[in-house]
Amino acid sequence: MKSFSVWLCLLLVLSPLVCHAQNWYAGSSLDELASSAFMVNEYTGDIRLTFLGDCTLGGEEKTRSNPYGFFRTVAQRGMSYPFQSLKEVTGTDDLTIANLEGILSDRKLIREKKKFNFQGETAYTEILEKGSIEAVGLANNHSLDYGYEGYKDTIHALDRAGIGWFGRDEPAIWCSPSDIRIGFVGALFNLSGQRSSVLQRQVEELRNLGCACVILVMHAGTEYSEKPDAHQKQIVQKAYQCGCDLVVGHHPHVSQGFTFYKNMPVAYSLGNCVFGGAMYPKERDAIILQAVISFEEGEMRGIQLRFYPIAITGHSEHNDFSPRLLKEEDAQRVLKKMEESTGGKLNWNGMHASPEE
């Protein structure tokens, strides 16, 4: 029987694109796994996955020359700067996944008609590399800010840098060094209409390709709401029905709480992280989630969640685009907001807390 627990850390459909980076398979490269023999895995141990919230490497074009904007800040401080204070978490796990909001392209593309359009340079993949970010999710409302051409440029840049990716219509598989296969699927805003059936087919495909764990990353919710809305809860329900093992969310730009939907762990919203899309953010608090997934002879036996509260900026007036871990009273303040969001209770001594508690 699967067991789940929460730990408190007070450190506290598109064209068949290809990705084959760092034992990462997405789009048509999944055919490589389908055509290869899958050996029975007998790995026993833990795998640690870290999830970051909304990350925009770049910003709006009008901020390009602003001395306090992302472009000038990175030009002055270097590619290591944005994630430098998070490396004690991202650099000590098995895999780190961020939500990449916006495109990476060096071309002047026609932007979609919307309020915000985010673009960064393809060289910014080095920011991910130096931050120990091995993969990104592209199932969000900014991946097509510059149409499909911008989306393709982003994927090509990620592929060249050896960074994995997945989207709403491109599930992916990561093969760990111990040959455990973990599947990733994305959901955007809701699973109404045919989207639920699409998710079901995606999860079944990942299971057929040997995934011992399937994680749904959802981009949904009401912006700046401290509580999950009906769309997030609908996605969680559908994810469980489709056979997912964990749901991780973002989009509201604030951290929300966690729950266990029939023993399936859910983190509704992590908030922002390195967010070049806002020079003067409305909310500075956020969360890093680390999922510790336990396996016994190749089968998943449980998931522990560890929450690391962060401040997305250290500057008192504007965004400095370099999040840092919160400690002591500041960390407890953020975690208290998480508890109030969904009613989930964390153990303040950092000890094990089961869903029944």
C-alpha positions as MATLAB code, in Angstrom:
seq = 'MKSFSVWLCLLLVLSPLVCHAQNWYAGSSLDELASSAFMVNEYTGDIRLTFLGDCTLGGEEKTRSNPYGFFRTVAQRGMSYPFQSLKEVTGTDDLTIANLEGILSDRKLIREKKKFNFQGETAYTEILEKGSIEAVGLANNHSLDYGYEGYKDTIHALDRAGIGWFGRDEPAIWCSPSDIRIGFVGALFNLSGQRSSVLQRQVEELRNLGCACVILVMHAGTEYSEKPDAHQKQIVQKAYQCGCDLVVGHHPHVSQGFTFYKNMPVAYSLGNCVFGGAMYPKERDAIILQAVISFEEGEMRGIQLRFYPIAITGHSEHNDFSPRLLKEEDAQRVLKKMEESTGGKLNWNGMHASPEE';
ca = [
       0.000    0.000    0.000;
       1.303    3.430   -0.891;
       2.101    5.759    1.975;
       2.473    9.521    1.844;
       3.804   12.089    4.238;
       4.758   15.742    4.537;
       7.993   17.116    5.950;
       8.585   20.676    6.976;
      12.035   22.088    6.157;
      12.852   25.327    7.868;
      15.813   26.019    5.621;
      13.101   26.833    5.764;
      -1.608   18.780  -30.290;
       1.496   20.310  -31.938;
       4.189   19.044  -34.336;
       6.159   16.042  -33.039;
       9.094   17.899  -31.511;
      12.007   15.931  -30.131;
      13.840   16.051  -26.849;
      16.503   13.596  -25.768;
      18.456   15.437  -23.096;
      19.870   14.019  -19.875;
      17.973   10.735  -20.330;
      14.880   12.804  -21.043;
      12.347   11.812  -23.680;
       9.509   13.990  -24.982;
       7.384   14.237  -28.127;
       8.413   11.864  -30.887;
      11.520   10.715  -28.998;
       9.193    8.645  -26.821;
       9.208    6.263  -29.783;
      12.807    5.446  -28.869;
      11.625    4.075  -25.538;
       8.698    2.279  -27.151;
      11.038    0.447  -29.511;
      13.566   -0.479  -26.819;
      13.293   -3.409  -24.476;
      12.172   -2.475  -20.968;
      13.909   -4.467  -18.277;
      12.284   -5.126  -14.925;
      13.713   -2.628  -12.444;
      14.575   -3.737   -8.923;
      15.775   -0.388   -7.547;
      15.084    0.217   -3.869;
      15.697    3.709   -2.519;
      14.630    7.349   -2.813;
      14.612    9.805   -5.698;
      14.416   13.531   -4.906;
      12.661   15.858   -7.328;
      12.599   19.621   -6.765;
       9.870   21.825   -8.269;
      10.133   25.584   -8.776;
       7.247   27.924   -9.536;
       6.910   30.493  -12.311;
      10.261   31.441  -13.850;
      10.550   34.101  -16.567;
      14.069   34.417  -17.933;
      13.702   37.722  -19.703;
      10.607   39.886  -19.630;
       8.674   42.394  -21.665;
      10.536   44.090  -24.492;
      10.001   47.535  -22.952;
      12.085   46.507  -19.899;
      15.162   45.538  -21.937;
      17.057   48.775  -21.198;
      15.668   49.386  -17.715;
      18.538   49.409  -15.168;
      16.374   47.423  -12.722;
      15.030   44.996  -15.322;
      15.998   41.354  -15.784;
      18.090   41.909  -18.923;
      20.375   44.550  -17.441;
      20.562   42.770  -14.080;
      21.801   39.520  -15.635;
      24.186   41.394  -17.953;
      25.787   43.018  -14.920;
      25.712   40.133  -12.441;
      26.139   37.093  -14.670;
      24.278   33.919  -15.530;
      24.878   32.300  -12.136;
      23.196   35.136  -10.274;
      19.439   34.326  -10.493;
      19.526   30.869   -8.826;
      22.723   31.267   -6.802;
      20.993   31.256   -3.403;
      18.883   28.172   -4.169;
      21.715   25.834   -5.135;
      21.786   24.173   -1.728;
      18.410   22.683   -2.703;
      18.555   22.454   -6.506;
      22.157   21.281   -6.510;
      21.686   18.431   -4.049;
      18.690   16.618   -5.552;
      18.303   14.175   -8.434;
      16.292   16.440  -10.738;
      14.991   20.019  -10.631;
      11.985   21.120  -12.716;
      10.957   24.763  -13.202;
       7.940   26.292  -14.909;
       9.382   28.354  -17.764;
       7.019   31.235  -18.551;
       7.881   32.970  -21.796;
      10.011   32.075  -24.787;
      13.727   31.924  -25.483;
      14.511   33.285  -28.928;
      17.022   35.623  -30.551;
      14.664   36.512  -33.377;
      12.339   39.489  -33.593;
       8.989   37.722  -33.698;
       5.433   38.964  -33.920;
       3.930   38.922  -30.462;
       0.467   37.668  -29.714;
      -2.125   40.298  -28.814;
      -2.267   39.988  -25.035;
      -1.432   42.052  -21.956;
       1.998   40.549  -21.245;
       4.491   38.951  -23.631;
       7.698   37.504  -22.209;
      10.865   36.804  -24.184;
      14.449   36.058  -23.242;
      17.651   35.235  -25.079;
      18.539   31.675  -26.027;
      21.784   32.187  -24.086;
      19.675   32.246  -20.925;
      19.631   28.460  -20.946;
      22.972   28.927  -19.191;
      21.037   30.400  -16.261;
      19.186   27.104  -15.959;
      22.386   25.081  -16.271;
      24.228   27.092  -13.619;
      21.166   26.930  -11.361;
      21.091   23.130  -11.606;
      17.705   23.202  -13.361;
      17.611   20.062  -15.488;
      14.102   20.339  -16.940;
      11.276   22.833  -17.498;
       7.539   22.693  -18.002;
       6.058   24.568  -20.960;
       2.370   23.991  -20.237;
       1.531   27.580  -19.348;
      -0.078   30.713  -20.773;
       3.196   32.328  -21.895;
       4.775   29.556  -23.982;
       3.013   30.875  -27.083;
       3.516   34.594  -26.407;
       5.201   34.831  -29.806;
       3.273   32.102  -31.572;
       4.435   28.647  -32.515;
       7.695   30.016  -33.952;
       8.666   31.268  -30.501;
       7.684   27.939  -28.982;
       9.895   26.053  -31.438;
      12.822   28.401  -30.804;
      12.484   27.761  -27.082;
      12.523   23.994  -27.514;
      15.494   24.112  -29.856;
      17.400   26.251  -27.339;
      16.598   23.828  -24.535;
      17.610   20.836  -26.646;
      20.952   22.435  -27.532;
      21.614   23.055  -23.845;
      20.637   19.514  -22.846;
      17.673   20.660  -20.757;
      14.562   18.494  -20.691;
      11.061   19.832  -21.289;
       7.419   18.801  -21.454;
       4.226   20.551  -22.525;
       0.483   20.098  -22.364;
       0.461   17.996  -25.530;
       3.961   16.573  -25.139;
       4.298   14.266  -22.142;
       7.817   13.305  -21.177;
       9.784   10.613  -19.396;
      12.897   11.039  -17.303;
      15.063    7.944  -16.850;
      16.917    8.245  -13.562;
      20.493    6.963  -13.125;
      18.922    3.950  -11.388;
      16.751    3.413  -14.503;
      13.526    4.322  -12.752;
      11.187    5.975  -15.285;
       9.162    8.973  -14.110;
       6.533   10.502  -16.376;
       5.489   14.153  -16.610;
       2.294   15.597  -18.060;
       1.073   19.183  -18.138;
      -2.389   20.689  -17.653;
      -3.338   24.260  -18.492;
      -6.238   26.017  -16.691;
      -8.758   23.123  -16.736;
      -9.496   19.617  -17.985;
     -12.904   20.260  -19.489;
     -14.215   18.712  -22.696;
     -11.780   16.391  -24.428;
      -8.825   17.427  -22.279;
      -9.681   14.827  -19.649;
      -9.634   12.067  -22.270;
      -6.321   13.380  -23.612;
      -4.799   13.226  -20.130;
      -6.071    9.676  -19.679;
      -4.371    8.608  -22.914;
      -1.148   10.374  -21.933;
      -0.980    8.681  -18.543;
      -1.730    5.288  -20.082;
       1.027    5.826  -22.644;
       3.520    6.715  -19.912;
       2.549    3.645  -17.888;
       2.908    1.434  -20.963;
       6.404    2.839  -21.417;
       7.383    1.679  -17.945;
       6.798    4.732  -15.739;
       6.725    3.790  -12.071;
       5.462    7.289  -11.176;
       3.457    9.865  -13.165;
       3.403   13.520  -12.107;
       0.929   16.104  -13.368;
       2.125   19.707  -13.346;
      -0.826   22.084  -13.578;
      -0.850   25.732  -14.503;
      -4.179   26.872  -13.161;
      -5.983   28.923  -10.556;
      -7.025   32.492   -9.838;
      -4.171   34.966   -9.815;
      -3.253   36.237   -6.330;
      -5.893   34.080   -4.653;
      -4.589   32.436   -1.492;
      -7.022   29.532   -1.879;
      -7.404   26.976   -4.681;
     -10.349   27.531   -7.011;
     -12.796   25.123   -8.661;
     -10.619   24.646  -11.762;
      -7.616   23.538   -9.708;
      -9.750   21.120   -7.714;
     -11.256   19.730  -10.928;
      -7.789   19.079  -12.338;
      -6.773   17.321   -9.125;
      -9.860   15.094   -9.257;
      -9.261   14.209  -12.914;
      -5.568   13.590  -12.271;
      -6.445   11.051   -9.599;
      -9.004    9.362  -11.837;
      -6.432    9.113  -14.622;
      -3.892    7.467  -12.324;
      -1.428   10.250  -11.526;
       0.668    9.962   -8.366;
       1.407   13.619   -7.595;
       0.054   17.034   -8.646;
       2.201   20.180   -8.498;
       0.744   23.571   -9.410;
       1.523   27.198  -10.196;
       0.029   30.238  -11.983;
      -1.654   32.213   -9.136;
       1.708   33.978   -8.428;
       1.229   33.246   -4.715;
       1.871   30.116   -2.700;
      -1.129   28.037   -1.739;
      -1.424   25.021    0.519;
      -1.271   21.282    0.080;
      -3.695   18.423    0.480;
      -4.044   14.703   -0.080;
      -6.760   13.809   -2.537;
      -7.526   10.199   -1.624;
      -3.865    9.873   -0.584;
      -2.534   11.537   -3.759;
      -0.290   14.444   -2.652;
      -1.197   17.841   -4.108;
       0.674   21.147   -3.888;
      -1.754   23.672   -5.361;
       0.591   26.582   -6.111;
       4.273   27.247   -5.511;
       4.066   30.921   -6.488;
       6.881   32.627   -8.388;
      10.597   31.974   -8.378;
      13.018   33.787  -10.711;
      10.313   35.940  -12.274;
      11.560   38.473  -14.812;
       7.981   39.340  -15.721;
       7.475   41.605  -12.717;
       9.906   44.351  -11.729;
       7.692   45.295   -8.763;
       6.047   42.040   -7.647;
       2.818   42.151   -5.675;
       3.824   39.075   -3.676;
       7.336   38.255   -2.469;
       6.698   34.964   -0.660;
       6.826   31.641   -2.473;
       7.618   27.959   -2.006;
      10.042   25.387   -3.371;
       8.686   21.859   -3.249;
      10.851   18.782   -2.971;
       9.157   15.436   -3.521;
      11.043   12.485   -2.089;
       9.724    9.420   -3.914;
      10.439    6.022   -2.353;
      10.785    2.859   -4.430;
      10.990   -0.783   -3.463;
      12.146   -3.246   -6.116;
      11.158   -0.778   -8.810;
       7.679   -0.005   -7.489;
       6.698    3.321   -5.981;
       5.854    2.993   -2.288;
       5.357    6.564   -1.113;
       5.980   10.266   -1.528;
       7.157   12.748    1.067;
       6.767   16.477    0.475;
       9.273   19.002    1.806;
       8.500   22.706    1.575;
      11.200   25.364    1.444;
       9.827   28.907    1.870;
      11.592   31.537   -0.247;
      11.531   35.274   -0.900;
      11.634   35.912   -4.644;
      13.632   39.108   -4.112;
      15.938   40.457   -1.468;
      15.457   44.104   -2.412;
      12.953   46.125   -0.396;
      11.625   48.097   -3.363;
      12.013   46.139   -6.607;
      12.646   42.648   -7.872;
      16.316   41.721   -7.888;
      15.532   38.381   -9.630;
      17.517   36.295   -7.167;
      15.289   34.317   -4.743;
      16.651   33.189   -1.410;
      15.624   30.665    1.231;
      13.741   32.032    4.219;
      14.564   30.919    7.747;
      13.102   30.943   11.232;
      10.195   33.367   11.705;
       9.963   34.359    8.040;
       9.815   30.717    6.971;
       7.168   29.923    9.575;
       5.098   32.889    8.433;
       4.956   31.549    4.854;
       4.229   28.021    5.981;
       1.439   29.302    8.209;
      -0.169   30.881    5.153;
       0.020   27.497    3.442;
      -1.808   25.875    6.338;
      -4.503   28.532    6.258;
      -4.911   28.105    2.508;
      -6.083   24.493    2.548;
      -6.190   23.402    6.184;
      -3.276   21.001    5.835;
      -1.178   20.800    8.996;
       2.598   20.753    8.972;
       4.693   19.434   11.824;
       6.645   22.425   13.080;
       9.429   20.221   14.427;
      10.190   18.954   10.946;
       8.875   15.508   11.818;
       6.717   13.153    9.786;
       3.038   14.039    9.365;
       0.751   11.552    7.655;
      -2.420   12.576    5.730;
      -4.539   10.978    8.437;
      -3.148   13.469   10.937;
];
